[in-house]
Amino acid sequence: MARKPPSVLIVDDEPLARTRLKALCKRIRLFGEIALANGGRQAIEKIRLNPPDIVLLDVDMPEFSGLKVAEFCQGLGHMPEIIFTTAHSTYAVQAFRLEATDYLLKPVKESLLREAVERAIANRTRAGNDRGTETVDRLWVQDGNGALQIMVSDIEWVEAERDYMRLNLPDRSFLVHQSMRSLDKMLPHDLFVRVHRSTIVRRDCIAEVRRRGRKHYVILKDGKQLPIGPRYADRIAGSAQAGRLGGSDTVTE
């Protein structure tokens, strides 16, 4: 059975930019429903009501930036593919930390938009195929010119480095070319907990959870301090109090 064409939400505060992107989307003939939002707040309202498959997202918008919209999307059960479309190159690092599919500079070229959308469709297809996949107890990593298997139970914490993930073990680390989202699905949730959009930690490595004003941190047993993202703070504090982390309750400084 043929797959349904993906829906897209175009988010831009400039009417001419929205019109041009809509015309490009129609021209590449890869989309089904095409919706428009005139800014970040309206985008979130539309995403809540009818989540799109793909979002074409401007970054620099008044009141509510595209980066905030992408952060909101990370909290959804099935995050849409985000393709940033912007006149500014300065936000690229932040965009890829938010697991963006692509980052296109205005004026957006039709050929580059097509490539980005095809990549987004491939990502969604792969995610759909992997949705029922069980967690793993081993991972393949590159080691010099070869590859080796590591036990996931040896990983202490994971941090995002652009479109790579660094797996930190007690005595060394490895880079894997994988998204944080897919790695989070693969790691057993009884062993690991996501504390930030760019950080996953093994539960028994956490010595304590600390709060300083509005900011929260996990302190590992080796003394390393890792920030807890605002979206994860309440859940991590609740897990600490329920004894589902390796350390003590939240400590307020």
C-alpha positions as CSV (number, residue, x, y, z in Angstrom):
1,M,0.0,0.0,0.0
2,A,1.3,3.4,-1.0
3,R,2.4,5.7,1.8
4,K,0.4,8.9,2.4
5,P,2.4,12.0,1.4
6,P,3.7,13.8,4.4
7,S,2.0,17.0,5.7
8,V,4.0,20.1,6.2
9,L,3.7,23.2,8.3
10,I,5.4,26.4,7.0
11,V,6.3,28.8,9.8
12,D,7.5,32.3,9.0
13,D,6.5,35.8,10.2
14,E,7.1,37.2,6.7
15,P,4.1,36.8,4.3
16,L,6.3,36.8,1.2
17,A,8.5,34.1,2.6
18,R,5.5,31.9,3.5
19,T,4.1,32.4,0.0
20,R,7.4,31.5,-1.7
21,L,7.9,28.4,0.4
22,K,4.4,27.2,-0.2
23,A,5.0,27.6,-4.0
24,L,8.2,25.6,-3.7
25,C,6.5,22.9,-1.7
26,K,3.8,22.6,-4.4
27,R,6.5,22.5,-7.1
28,I,8.5,19.7,-5.6
29,R,5.3,17.6,-5.3
30,L,6.3,15.6,-2.2
31,F,3.7,16.9,0.2
32,G,0.1,16.2,0.9
33,E,-1.4,18.9,3.2
34,I,0.4,22.2,3.3
35,A,-0.4,24.5,6.3
36,L,0.9,27.9,7.2
37,A,1.7,29.7,10.5
38,N,2.6,33.4,10.9
39,G,4.9,32.9,13.9
40,G,6.0,30.7,16.7
41,R,3.0,30.9,18.9
42,Q,0.6,30.1,16.1
43,A,2.9,27.2,15.0
44,I,2.6,25.6,18.4
45,E,-1.2,26.0,18.4
46,K,-1.4,24.2,15.0
47,I,1.1,21.5,16.0
48,R,-0.9,20.8,19.1
49,L,-4.2,20.5,17.2
50,N,-2.8,18.7,14.1
51,P,0.8,17.6,14.3
52,P,2.5,17.8,10.9
53,D,5.0,15.3,9.6
54,I,7.5,18.0,8.6
55,V,8.0,21.7,9.7
56,L,9.7,24.3,7.6
57,L,10.7,26.7,10.4
58,D,12.1,30.2,10.3
59,V,14.5,30.9,13.3
60,D,14.4,34.7,13.9
61,M,10.8,35.6,14.7
62,P,9.5,38.1,17.2
63,E,8.2,37.0,20.6
64,F,8.6,33.2,20.0
65,S,11.6,32.0,18.0
66,G,11.9,28.9,15.8
67,L,14.3,27.4,18.2
68,K,11.6,27.5,20.9
69,V,9.2,25.8,18.5
70,A,11.7,23.1,17.9
71,E,12.2,22.6,21.7
72,F,8.5,22.3,22.1
73,C,8.4,19.6,19.3
74,Q,11.0,17.6,21.2
75,G,8.5,16.9,23.9
76,L,6.0,15.4,21.6
77,G,5.4,11.6,21.3
78,H,6.4,11.6,17.7
79,M,8.6,14.7,16.9
80,P,8.1,16.1,13.3
81,E,11.1,16.5,11.1
82,I,12.4,20.0,11.4
83,I,13.9,21.8,8.5
84,F,15.1,25.3,9.4
85,T,14.8,28.0,6.8
86,T,16.5,31.2,7.8
87,A,18.5,34.2,6.6
88,H,21.1,33.7,9.4
89,S,23.8,31.1,9.6
90,T,24.6,31.8,13.2
91,Y,22.0,29.5,14.7
92,A,23.2,26.3,12.9
93,V,24.9,24.7,15.9
94,Q,21.8,25.2,18.1
95,A,19.6,23.9,15.3
96,F,21.5,20.6,15.0
97,R,21.5,20.2,18.7
98,L,17.7,20.2,18.4
99,E,18.0,17.3,16.0
100,A,17.1,19.3,12.9
101,T,17.0,17.4,9.6
102,D,18.5,20.3,7.7
103,Y,19.3,24.0,7.9
104,L,18.6,26.0,4.7
105,L,19.6,29.6,4.1
106,K,17.2,32.0,2.4
107,P,16.5,32.4,-0.4
108,V,15.8,28.7,-0.3
109,K,16.8,26.9,-3.5
110,E,14.3,24.3,-4.8
111,S,17.0,21.6,-5.3
112,L,18.2,22.0,-1.7
113,L,14.6,22.0,-0.3
114,R,13.9,18.8,-2.3
115,E,17.0,17.1,-0.9
116,A,16.1,18.1,2.7
117,V,12.5,16.9,2.3
118,E,13.6,13.6,0.8
119,R,15.9,13.2,3.8
120,A,13.1,14.0,6.2
121,I,10.8,11.5,4.5
122,A,13.5,8.8,4.8
123,N,14.0,9.6,8.5
124,R,10.3,9.2,9.1
125,T,10.2,5.9,7.2
126,R,13.1,4.6,9.2
127,A,11.6,5.7,12.5
128,G,8.4,4.0,11.6
129,N,10.2,0.8,10.8
130,D,12.2,1.0,14.0
131,R,9.3,1.9,16.3
132,G,8.7,-1.6,17.4
133,T,12.4,-2.4,17.8
134,E,13.5,-3.6,21.2
135,T,16.2,-2.0,23.2
136,V,19.7,-3.3,22.8
137,D,22.4,-4.5,25.2
138,R,25.4,-3.9,22.8
139,L,26.4,-1.2,20.3
140,W,28.9,-1.2,17.5
141,V,31.4,1.7,17.6
142,Q,34.3,2.7,15.5
143,D,37.7,2.0,17.0
144,G,40.6,3.4,14.8
145,N,40.3,1.6,11.4
146,G,38.0,-1.1,12.8
147,A,34.9,-1.6,14.8
148,L,34.1,-3.2,18.2
149,Q,31.1,-3.9,20.3
150,I,30.6,-2.3,23.7
151,M,28.1,-3.2,26.4
152,V,25.5,-0.4,26.8
153,S,25.7,-1.1,30.6
154,D,29.3,0.2,30.4
155,I,28.2,3.6,29.1
156,E,28.1,6.2,31.9
157,W,26.6,9.1,30.0
158,V,25.9,10.3,26.4
159,E,26.3,13.8,25.1
160,A,25.4,15.3,21.7
161,E,28.1,16.7,19.5
162,R,26.3,18.2,16.5
163,D,25.0,15.2,14.5
164,Y,27.2,12.7,16.5
165,M,26.7,11.2,19.9
166,R,29.7,10.8,22.3
167,L,29.4,7.6,24.4
168,N,31.4,8.2,27.6
169,L,32.7,5.0,29.3
170,P,34.8,5.0,32.5
171,D,38.2,5.0,30.6
172,R,37.4,6.3,27.1
173,S,34.7,7.6,24.8
174,F,33.4,6.8,21.3
175,L,31.6,8.9,18.7
176,V,28.6,7.3,16.9
177,H,26.8,8.9,13.9
178,Q,23.3,8.6,15.3
179,S,20.6,11.0,16.5
180,M,19.8,11.5,20.2
181,R,16.3,10.5,19.5
182,S,17.1,7.1,18.0
183,L,19.8,6.4,20.7
184,D,17.3,7.2,23.4
185,K,14.9,4.6,22.0
186,M,17.7,2.0,21.8
187,L,19.0,2.3,25.4
188,P,17.0,0.5,28.1
189,H,15.0,3.0,30.1
190,D,15.4,1.0,33.3
191,L,19.2,1.7,33.0
192,F,19.3,5.2,31.4
193,V,17.4,8.4,31.8
194,R,17.4,11.5,29.5
195,V,18.2,14.6,31.6
196,H,18.6,17.1,28.8
197,R,17.8,17.3,25.0
198,S,21.5,16.6,24.5
199,T,22.3,14.3,27.4
200,I,21.4,10.8,28.6
201,V,22.8,9.4,31.9
202,R,23.0,5.9,33.3
203,R,20.8,6.0,36.4
204,D,23.3,4.3,38.8
205,C,26.0,6.8,37.9
206,I,24.0,9.6,39.4
207,A,25.0,10.5,43.0
208,E,22.5,13.3,43.5
209,V,20.3,15.9,41.9
210,R,21.0,19.5,42.9
211,R,19.0,22.7,42.5
212,R,20.5,26.1,42.4
213,G,17.8,28.7,42.0
214,R,15.9,27.7,38.9
215,K,18.7,25.5,37.5
216,H,18.9,21.8,38.2
217,Y,21.9,19.5,37.8
218,V,22.7,15.8,38.1
219,I,26.0,15.1,39.9
220,L,27.7,11.9,38.9
221,K,29.6,9.7,41.3
222,D,32.9,10.9,39.8
223,G,31.9,14.5,40.6
224,K,31.0,15.5,37.1
225,Q,28.1,18.0,36.9
226,L,25.6,17.8,34.1
227,P,22.7,20.3,33.6
228,I,19.1,19.1,33.6
229,G,17.0,20.7,30.8
230,P,13.9,22.7,32.0
231,R,11.6,20.1,30.3
232,Y,13.1,17.3,32.3
233,A,13.5,18.9,35.7
234,D,10.2,17.9,37.3
235,R,10.5,14.3,36.0
236,I,14.1,13.9,37.2
237,A,13.3,15.4,40.6
238,G,10.3,13.0,40.9
239,S,12.5,10.0,40.0
240,A,15.1,11.0,42.6
241,Q,12.5,11.2,45.3
242,A,11.0,7.9,44.3
243,G,14.4,6.2,44.4
244,R,14.5,5.5,40.7
245,L,17.9,7.1,40.3
246,G,21.2,6.0,41.6
247,G,21.6,8.7,44.3
248,S,19.8,10.7,46.9
249,D,16.8,13.1,46.8
250,T,17.1,16.6,45.3
251,V,19.5,18.8,47.2
252,T,18.8,22.6,47.2
253,E,21.7,24.9,47.5
